[in-house]
Amino acid sequence: MKESQSDSVELQSVAVNKDEKLPKLNQKVQKQGELYRDLFVEALDGIIFWSSEKGIVEANKSACRIFESSEEELKNKKIEDFIYSKSSKSIRVLNEMYNKDSIRDELVFLMPNGQKKILEFTTKLHSINDHHMTIFRNVTERYEMEQELRERERKFRSIFEGTLEGLLLWNDQFEIVDVNPAGKKLFRGYKEELVGHSLLEILEKNQVSRDEIEEHLKELDLNGHAAGILSITLEKGVPLNVEYSTKKNVFSNLNLSTFRDITDKLQIEEHLRKSDTLSVVGQLAAGIAHEIRNPMTALKGFIQLLEDTIADDHSMYFGVIKTELNRIDSIINEFLVLAKPQATKYLEKDIVQIMRETIELLRPQAVLHNVQFQLELENHIPPIYCEPNQLKKVFINIIKNAIEVMSSGGYIYISMKEEEGYIYISIQDEGEGIGSELLQKLGEPFYTTKEKGTGLGLMVSYRIIDDHKGKIEVESEKGKGTTFHIKLPIKK
């Protein structure tokens, strides 16, 4: 009796233990189901289970998307059915797939809708229940991007090697990474003498000053690009004028510098400038012959009268002689400014003071013509590098012309302002103005609107402003006066 009671208690205990284990078992099954769903069903890569006899037995959603088919359409088909080309590579890969425990490779697959895809895959034999597993990933887009990148690199290399300008690629440590044939030729070196070496050391070796280099780098950091002209001297003492342009971080933290030898170009420009000067001298000589002929004729005539007559009062003749001699002197002085190279020394000067001195110099003449000045200045006009006497000559020529064209008097408006590294000067009169057809001829040799003018004053003014790397523009309209606009750089 006691033994039967003991057995009953043990049976009840077993029943209780089973009841307690059942929920835990259910939880375990549920977790395994979730894990299966996460690893297989919802995986981003395509996963296919297959056997050698039955073909594909199961495929997840990603595999269906990759193969453009439903799971039912994939079942019982073999992976080799989708391989595009039966090439030697594909045959080798298939043999390895069936015989090796695991392989990793990529092939071109043909989808049922005719689309070709490059698939990277990993196969593991006998992974689950004697079924084999293959994981697929579509790398078509990556492959196309790699192809495009290789094509771009090929084009870049072709342009880099073939361009006529010297190209240097260098990193943020100033180490030269690559140089094209034109760059090697420019610096008279071999590729191994440049690549891997410091760009700064090479420039200094070619006698480029540290100040120039630092100014270039400062502009590069500020704007992302910089350009200019360098005067370099190669090791063998060969001087070169090099036009350069640098762009920061063109790709992969590399900077690109372009160098072009413009030594010949500058020499040609210098020859052209001299030729232009000779041409101007020729025009001047022709004009001066005419200009000098008249006063010389008068001189000869009055001298002849002085010799042939015995009049007591010869003052009138001497007066005419003095006037004509002054005229000759004025013409010759203007001629010399154009024909003879001038030794110019640029100094930092107050341009406002130069203008004020010019106005005071011409004020007596302005009073005689009933002309008044109105000077308008912006605050803090900075000094500029210039040749003060030459600028004063320009201001005198333009303001004096303005006074002389205002026969009935009036105002001359002078303004000055600073903007973006330049000084802008405006000189406006209230004269009769100049027609558009005549305006274009201003500054040409011996073109003038004045009865006794030579036209050399304006020509000299244009030359001086051009030497200062500035510009003169004239604005005029008949009956509304004329305005001269002068633009001068502040820096030397």
C-alpha positions as CSV (number, residue, x, y, z in Angstrom):
1,M,0.0,0.0,0.0
2,K,2.8,2.4,0.9
3,E,4.7,1.6,-2.3
4,S,1.6,2.4,-4.4
5,Q,1.3,5.7,-2.7
6,S,5.0,6.5,-3.3
7,D,4.6,5.6,-7.0
8,S,1.6,7.9,-7.3
9,V,3.6,10.8,-5.8
10,E,6.5,10.2,-8.3
11,L,4.1,10.2,-11.2
12,Q,2.5,13.4,-10.1
13,S,6.0,15.0,-9.7
14,V,6.9,13.9,-13.3
15,A,3.7,15.4,-14.6
16,V,4.4,18.7,-12.8
17,N,7.9,18.8,-14.3
18,K,6.5,18.2,-17.7
19,D,4.0,21.0,-17.3
20,E,6.9,23.3,-16.2
21,K,9.2,22.4,-19.1
22,L,6.5,22.8,-21.8
23,P,6.4,26.6,-21.8
24,K,10.2,26.8,-21.8
25,L,10.3,24.4,-24.8
26,N,7.7,26.6,-26.6
27,Q,9.8,29.7,-25.9
28,K,12.9,28.0,-27.3
29,V,11.0,26.9,-30.4
30,Q,9.7,30.4,-30.8
31,K,13.2,32.0,-30.5
32,Q,14.6,29.5,-33.0
33,G,11.8,30.5,-35.3
34,E,12.5,34.2,-34.9
35,L,16.2,33.5,-35.5
36,Y,15.4,31.5,-38.6
37,R,13.2,34.3,-39.9
38,D,16.0,36.9,-39.2
39,L,18.8,34.9,-40.6
40,F,17.1,33.3,-43.6
41,V,13.7,34.8,-44.5
42,E,14.5,38.5,-43.8
43,A,18.2,38.4,-44.8
44,L,19.4,41.1,-47.2
45,D,21.5,38.6,-49.1
46,G,19.9,35.9,-51.3
47,I,20.0,32.5,-49.6
48,I,19.2,29.3,-51.5
49,F,19.2,25.7,-50.2
50,W,19.7,23.1,-52.9
51,S,20.6,19.5,-53.5
52,S,22.4,17.8,-56.3
53,E,19.4,15.7,-57.1
54,K,16.4,18.0,-56.5
55,G,18.0,21.3,-57.3
56,I,16.7,24.4,-55.4
57,V,14.5,23.3,-52.5
58,E,14.1,26.7,-50.7
59,A,14.9,30.4,-51.4
60,N,14.4,33.5,-49.2
61,K,12.8,36.8,-50.3
62,S,16.1,38.4,-51.3
63,A,17.0,35.4,-53.5
64,C,13.6,35.7,-55.3
65,R,14.2,39.4,-55.9
66,I,17.7,38.8,-57.2
67,F,16.6,36.1,-59.6
68,E,13.4,38.0,-60.6
69,S,11.3,34.9,-59.7
70,S,9.0,33.6,-57.1
71,E,10.1,30.7,-54.8
72,E,7.8,28.3,-56.7
73,E,9.5,29.3,-60.0
74,L,12.9,28.7,-58.5
75,K,12.2,25.3,-56.9
76,N,13.6,22.2,-58.6
77,K,15.8,24.4,-60.9
78,K,19.5,24.1,-60.7
79,I,21.9,27.1,-60.1
80,E,23.8,26.3,-63.3
81,D,20.6,26.9,-65.3
82,F,21.0,30.6,-64.6
83,I,24.7,30.9,-65.5
84,Y,24.9,33.2,-68.6
85,S,28.0,31.8,-70.3
86,K,29.4,28.2,-70.2
87,S,32.9,29.5,-70.3
88,S,35.9,27.7,-69.0
89,K,35.7,29.8,-65.8
90,S,32.0,28.9,-65.2
91,I,32.7,25.2,-65.8
92,R,35.6,25.4,-63.3
93,V,33.5,27.2,-60.7
94,L,30.7,24.7,-61.0
95,N,33.1,21.7,-60.5
96,E,34.4,23.4,-57.4
97,M,30.9,24.1,-56.2
98,Y,30.0,20.4,-56.3
99,N,33.3,19.0,-55.0
100,K,34.7,21.5,-52.6
101,D,33.3,22.0,-49.1
102,S,33.1,25.8,-49.7
103,I,33.9,28.3,-52.4
104,R,33.6,32.0,-53.0
105,D,33.5,33.5,-56.5
106,E,31.4,35.6,-58.9
107,L,29.8,34.9,-62.3
108,V,27.4,36.5,-64.7
109,F,23.9,35.1,-64.3
110,L,21.0,35.4,-66.8
111,M,17.6,36.1,-65.2
112,P,14.3,34.7,-66.6
113,N,13.4,38.2,-67.8
114,G,16.5,38.4,-69.9
115,Q,18.4,40.7,-67.5
116,K,22.1,40.0,-66.8
117,K,23.5,40.3,-63.3
118,I,26.9,39.9,-61.8
119,L,26.4,37.9,-58.6
120,E,29.0,37.3,-55.9
121,F,28.2,34.0,-54.2
122,T,29.5,31.7,-51.4
123,T,28.6,28.0,-51.4
124,K,28.9,25.6,-48.4
125,L,28.1,21.9,-49.0
126,H,26.1,19.8,-46.5
127,S,25.2,22.8,-44.4
128,I,21.7,21.7,-43.2
129,N,20.1,18.3,-43.5
130,D,22.4,17.3,-46.4
131,H,21.2,20.3,-48.3
132,H,23.8,22.7,-49.7
133,M,23.6,26.4,-49.1
134,T,24.6,29.3,-51.5
135,I,24.4,32.9,-50.5
136,F,24.1,35.4,-53.4
137,R,24.8,39.1,-53.5
138,N,24.1,41.4,-56.5
139,V,27.4,43.3,-57.3
140,T,26.4,44.5,-60.7
141,E,26.1,48.1,-59.7
142,R,29.5,47.9,-57.8
143,Y,31.1,46.3,-60.9
144,E,29.7,49.0,-63.2
145,M,31.0,51.7,-60.8
146,E,34.4,50.1,-60.7
147,Q,34.4,49.9,-64.5
148,E,33.4,53.6,-64.8
149,L,36.1,54.5,-62.2
150,R,38.7,52.6,-64.2
151,E,37.5,54.3,-67.4
152,R,37.8,57.7,-65.8
153,E,41.2,56.9,-64.4
154,R,42.2,55.8,-67.9
155,K,40.9,59.1,-69.4
156,F,42.6,61.1,-66.7
157,R,45.9,59.3,-67.2
158,S,45.6,59.9,-71.0
159,I,45.0,63.6,-70.5
160,F,47.6,63.9,-67.7
161,E,50.3,62.3,-69.7
162,G,49.4,64.0,-73.0
163,T,48.8,67.6,-72.0
164,L,51.5,70.1,-73.1
165,E,51.4,71.9,-69.7
166,G,53.5,70.6,-66.8
167,L,51.3,69.0,-64.2
168,L,52.3,68.1,-60.7
169,L,50.1,66.2,-58.2
170,W,51.2,66.7,-54.6
171,N,49.7,65.9,-51.2
172,D,49.2,68.1,-48.1
173,Q,52.7,67.3,-46.9
174,F,54.0,68.9,-50.2
175,E,55.3,65.5,-51.4
176,I,55.0,65.2,-55.2
177,V,52.9,62.1,-56.0
178,D,53.0,62.2,-59.8
179,V,54.4,64.3,-62.7
180,N,53.6,64.2,-66.4
181,P,56.2,64.3,-69.2
182,A,55.7,68.0,-69.8
183,G,56.4,68.7,-66.1
184,K,59.6,66.6,-66.2
185,K,60.7,68.6,-69.3
186,L,59.9,71.9,-67.7
187,F,62.0,71.2,-64.6
188,R,64.7,69.4,-66.6
189,G,64.5,66.3,-64.4
190,Y,63.6,62.6,-64.4
191,K,60.4,61.3,-62.8
192,E,62.4,59.6,-59.9
193,E,64.1,63.0,-59.2
194,L,60.7,64.6,-58.7
195,V,58.2,62.0,-57.4
196,G,58.5,61.5,-53.7
197,H,60.4,64.8,-53.2
198,S,59.1,68.0,-51.6
199,L,57.6,70.5,-54.0
200,L,58.8,73.3,-51.7
201,E,62.4,72.1,-51.9
202,I,62.3,71.8,-55.7
203,L,60.9,75.4,-56.0
204,E,63.6,76.7,-53.6
205,K,66.2,74.7,-55.4
206,N,65.1,76.6,-58.6
207,Q,65.6,79.9,-56.8
208,V,61.9,80.7,-56.0
209,S,61.9,82.8,-52.8
210,R,60.2,81.6,-49.7
211,D,58.1,84.7,-49.6
212,E,56.6,84.0,-53.0
213,I,55.9,80.4,-52.0
214,E,54.2,81.4,-48.7
215,E,52.1,84.1,-50.5
216,H,51.0,81.4,-53.0
217,L,50.1,79.0,-50.2
218,K,48.2,81.6,-48.3
219,E,46.0,82.4,-51.3
220,L,45.5,78.7,-51.9
221,D,44.3,78.1,-48.4
222,L,42.0,81.2,-48.6
223,N,40.4,80.6,-52.0
224,G,41.1,77.0,-52.8
225,H,43.0,78.0,-55.9
226,A,45.9,80.3,-56.8
227,A,47.6,81.5,-59.9
228,G,50.4,83.8,-60.9
229,I,53.8,84.0,-62.6
230,L,57.1,82.8,-61.1
231,S,60.6,83.7,-62.3
232,I,62.7,80.6,-61.7
233,T,66.3,79.7,-62.5
234,L,67.2,76.1,-63.2
235,E,70.3,74.4,-61.9
236,K,72.2,75.1,-65.1
237,G,71.4,78.8,-64.8
238,V,68.6,78.8,-67.3
239,P,66.1,81.5,-66.5
240,L,62.4,80.8,-67.0
241,N,59.2,82.7,-66.6
242,V,56.5,80.2,-65.5
243,E,52.8,80.8,-65.4
244,Y,51.3,78.6,-62.7
245,S,47.9,77.6,-61.4
246,T,47.1,75.4,-58.4
247,K,43.8,73.9,-57.4
248,K,43.5,72.5,-53.9
249,N,42.0,69.0,-53.2
250,V,41.1,68.0,-56.8
251,F,40.6,64.4,-55.6
252,S,41.7,62.1,-52.7
253,N,43.3,65.0,-50.8
254,L,45.7,65.7,-53.7
255,N,46.5,69.1,-55.1
256,L,47.1,69.8,-58.8
257,S,49.6,72.5,-60.0
258,T,49.8,73.5,-63.6
259,F,53.0,75.1,-64.9
260,R,53.5,76.7,-68.3
261,D,56.7,78.2,-69.7
262,I,55.8,81.7,-70.9
263,T,59.4,82.9,-71.4
264,D,59.1,83.0,-75.2
265,K,55.7,84.6,-74.9
266,L,57.0,87.4,-72.7
267,Q,59.9,87.9,-75.0
268,I,57.6,88.1,-78.0
269,E,55.4,90.6,-76.1
270,E,58.4,92.7,-75.3
271,H,59.4,92.7,-79.0
272,L,55.9,93.7,-79.9
273,R,55.9,96.5,-77.3
274,K,59.2,97.8,-78.8
275,S,57.8,97.5,-82.3
276,D,54.7,99.4,-81.2
277,T,56.9,102.1,-79.7
278,L,58.8,102.3,-83.0
279,S,55.6,102.5,-84.8
280,V,54.4,105.3,-82.6
281,V,57.7,107.1,-83.0
282,G,57.2,106.9,-86.7
283,Q,53.8,108.4,-86.4
284,L,55.1,111.0,-84.1
285,A,58.0,111.9,-86.4
286,A,55.5,112.4,-89.3
287,G,53.3,114.6,-87.2
288,I,56.1,116.5,-85.5
289,A,57.6,117.3,-88.9
290,H,54.3,119.1,-89.7
291,E,54.0,120.6,-86.2
292,I,57.5,122.0,-86.2
293,R,57.4,123.3,-89.8
294,N,54.9,126.1,-89.0
295,P,56.8,127.6,-86.0
296,M,60.1,127.2,-87.8
297,T,58.7,129.0,-90.8
298,A,57.5,131.8,-88.6
299,L,60.9,132.0,-86.9
300,K,62.7,132.1,-90.2
301,G,60.4,134.8,-91.6
302,F,60.7,137.1,-88.6
303,I,64.4,136.5,-88.3
304,Q,64.7,137.5,-92.0
305,L,62.6,140.6,-91.2
306,L,64.9,141.4,-88.3
307,E,67.9,141.1,-90.6
308,D,66.4,143.1,-93.5
309,T,64.8,146.0,-91.6
310,I,66.2,148.6,-89.3
311,A,63.1,149.2,-87.3
312,D,63.7,150.6,-83.7
313,D,61.2,148.4,-81.9
314,H,61.7,144.6,-82.5
315,S,59.8,143.5,-79.3
316,M,56.8,142.1,-81.3
317,Y,59.1,139.8,-83.3
318,F,60.8,138.6,-80.2
319,G,57.5,137.9,-78.7
320,V,56.4,135.7,-81.6
321,I,59.8,133.9,-81.5
322,K,59.4,133.2,-77.8
323,T,55.8,131.9,-78.3
324,E,56.8,129.5,-81.2
325,L,59.9,128.4,-79.3
326,N,57.8,127.5,-76.3
327,R,55.4,125.6,-78.6
328,I,58.3,123.6,-80.1
329,D,59.6,122.9,-76.6
330,S,56.3,121.6,-75.5
331,I,55.9,119.3,-78.5
332,I,59.4,117.9,-78.1
333,N,58.9,117.2,-74.4
334,E,55.7,115.2,-75.0
335,F,57.5,113.4,-77.9
336,L,60.4,112.4,-75.6
337,V,58.0,110.9,-73.0
338,L,56.6,108.5,-75.6
339,A,59.8,107.8,-77.6
340,K,62.3,107.4,-74.8
341,P,62.1,104.7,-72.1
342,Q,61.6,106.3,-68.7
343,A,63.3,105.1,-65.6
344,T,60.3,104.9,-63.2
345,K,60.6,104.5,-59.5
346,Y,57.4,103.5,-57.7
347,L,56.8,104.9,-54.2
348,E,53.9,104.6,-51.8
349,K,52.3,108.0,-52.0
350,D,49.0,109.7,-50.9
351,I,47.0,110.0,-54.1
352,V,44.6,112.4,-52.5
353,Q,47.5,114.8,-51.8
354,I,48.7,114.5,-55.4
355,M,45.2,115.4,-56.6
356,R,45.0,118.4,-54.2
357,E,48.4,119.7,-55.4
358,T,47.3,119.4,-59.0
359,I,44.1,121.4,-58.3
360,E,46.0,124.1,-56.5
361,L,48.5,124.3,-59.4
362,L,45.6,124.8,-61.9
363,R,43.4,127.0,-59.8
364,P,44.7,130.3,-61.2
365,Q,44.0,129.1,-64.8
366,A,40.5,127.9,-63.6
367,V,39.8,131.3,-62.1
368,L,40.6,133.0,-65.4
369,H,38.1,130.7,-67.2
370,N,35.5,131.1,-64.4
371,V,35.8,127.4,-63.6
372,Q,35.3,126.0,-60.1
373,F,36.4,122.6,-58.6
374,Q,34.3,120.3,-56.5
375,L,36.3,117.5,-54.9
376,E,34.4,114.5,-53.4
377,L,36.4,112.0,-51.4
378,E,35.5,108.8,-49.6
379,N,36.9,108.4,-46.1
380,H,40.2,106.5,-45.7
381,I,41.5,106.6,-49.3
382,P,44.7,104.4,-48.9
383,P,48.1,105.4,-50.4
384,I,49.1,103.6,-53.6
385,Y,52.4,102.6,-55.2
386,C,53.0,105.1,-58.1
387,E,55.3,107.5,-59.7
388,P,53.8,110.8,-58.3
389,N,55.1,113.2,-60.9
390,Q,53.8,111.1,-63.7
391,L,50.3,110.8,-62.1
392,K,50.4,114.5,-61.6
393,K,51.1,114.9,-65.3
394,V,48.0,112.8,-66.1
395,F,45.8,114.8,-63.8
396,I,47.1,118.1,-65.2
397,N,46.5,117.0,-68.8
398,I,42.9,115.9,-68.1
399,I,41.9,118.8,-65.8
400,K,43.6,121.4,-68.0
401,N,41.7,120.1,-71.1
402,A,38.5,120.2,-69.0
403,I,39.2,123.9,-68.1
404,E,39.9,124.8,-71.8
405,V,36.8,123.2,-73.2
406,M,34.5,125.2,-70.8
407,S,34.5,128.5,-72.6
408,S,31.6,129.8,-70.6
409,G,32.9,128.6,-67.2
410,G,31.2,126.0,-64.9
411,Y,32.2,123.2,-62.6
412,I,34.7,120.4,-62.7
413,Y,33.6,117.5,-60.5
414,I,36.4,115.2,-59.2
415,S,35.6,112.1,-57.1
416,M,37.8,109.4,-55.7
417,K,36.9,106.1,-54.0
418,E,38.6,102.8,-53.0
419,E,37.0,99.5,-54.0
420,E,38.4,95.9,-54.1
421,G,42.1,96.8,-54.3
422,Y,41.7,99.7,-56.7
423,I,41.3,103.5,-56.6
424,Y,38.6,104.8,-58.9
425,I,39.0,108.5,-60.0
426,S,36.4,110.4,-61.9
427,I,37.0,113.8,-63.6
428,Q,33.8,115.4,-65.1
429,D,33.5,118.7,-66.9
430,E,30.5,120.7,-68.2
431,G,31.8,121.3,-71.7
432,E,30.3,120.6,-75.1
433,G,31.1,116.9,-75.0
434,I,32.5,114.6,-77.7
435,G,30.5,112.6,-80.3
436,S,30.7,108.8,-80.1
437,E,32.5,108.7,-83.5
438,L,35.3,110.9,-82.3
439,L,35.5,109.4,-78.7
440,Q,37.2,106.3,-80.0
441,K,40.1,108.3,-81.4
442,L,41.1,109.9,-78.1
443,G,44.7,109.0,-77.2
444,E,45.8,108.4,-80.8
445,P,48.9,110.4,-81.9
446,F,48.0,114.0,-82.9
447,Y,44.3,113.6,-82.6
448,T,42.8,116.6,-80.7
449,T,39.6,118.5,-80.4
450,K,41.5,121.8,-79.6
451,E,42.5,124.3,-82.2
452,K,46.1,124.5,-81.1
453,G,46.4,121.0,-79.5
454,T,48.8,118.2,-80.6
455,G,46.9,115.2,-79.0
456,L,50.2,114.1,-77.3
457,G,49.0,115.1,-73.8
458,L,46.3,112.4,-73.8
459,M,48.5,109.9,-75.4
460,V,51.1,110.4,-72.7
461,S,48.4,110.1,-70.1
462,Y,47.2,106.7,-71.5
463,R,50.8,105.5,-71.6
464,I,51.5,106.5,-67.9
465,I,48.3,104.9,-66.6
466,D,49.0,101.7,-68.6
467,D,52.5,101.6,-67.1
468,H,50.8,101.8,-63.7
469,K,48.7,98.7,-64.7
470,G,45.7,100.9,-64.6
471,K,43.0,101.9,-67.2
472,I,41.4,105.0,-68.6
473,E,37.8,105.0,-69.9
474,V,36.1,108.1,-71.3
475,E,32.4,108.7,-71.2
476,S,30.9,111.6,-73.2
477,E,27.8,112.9,-74.9
478,K,27.3,115.9,-77.1
479,G,26.1,118.9,-75.0
480,K,26.5,117.1,-71.7
481,G,30.2,117.2,-71.0
482,T,32.9,114.5,-70.7
483,T,33.9,112.3,-67.8
484,F,37.3,110.6,-67.5
485,H,37.3,107.4,-65.4
486,I,40.7,106.3,-64.1
487,K,41.3,102.9,-62.4
488,L,44.6,102.4,-60.5
489,P,45.7,99.4,-58.5
490,I,46.7,100.1,-54.9
491,K,49.4,97.6,-54.7
492,K,52.6,97.8,-56.8
